[in-house]
Amino acid sequence: MPNRSVLLLAWLRKTHGWLGLWGATLGLLFGIAGIWLNHRAVLKLPMEQSRSRSELALPAPVPANATALAAWLGERLQQDRPGAIKVEPAQRLPWSLPGGAPAVQPEHWTVTFGGPAHRVQADYWLGNPQVAVTRIDSGLAATLANLHKGVGMPVGWILLVDTLAGSLIALCLSGVGLWWLMRRRRARIGLAILAASAGLTAALVASRL
């Protein structure tokens, strides 16, 4: 083999090994969670342990905005800082009220607390004297699934998972490169396997589009 090919092969081996070591823990976690998510209907794993819903009367004066509501709910429910605050503006509905007056859906505020193991979501429609609070306690399967999806996780977790995604891309490319450098005599077989895998994936995806 040419000297450049030897150096490239050595570099690919080292890179492939270090990237695999970096993503081993997260890869195992995401692999287990991915299997459970993919077969959740067949395995019938308990995704939730409990769900409760309650109504809380708002204080006087009513919080002026979603951020103020989140601060009040955090103290009232003894929750840490909210993971997400979402505001849906008021919008006109496609039907009219008796007399021809336009029907308008009021502004909707959603505040979410908690993490992958439990989640508290508050829903408030502007003008309502109460706010609806739903608490969901997750089982093991749901907790792993939420970690897989990043539900209730901080920005650091999102960035860490991004490094895993980048590592998987690099592992795929380095794996193909290693195979090409070490198995050139079987290039046709390898290309056939790669083409068959890509074709099967594209066909299954296209069948559901």
Helices and strands as residue ranges (DSSP letters): H 3-22, H 24-38, H 40-43, E 48-57, H 66-77, E 84-88, E 91-96, E 102-105, E 108-114, E 118-125, E 130-138, H 140-149, H 155-182, G 184-186, H 187-206
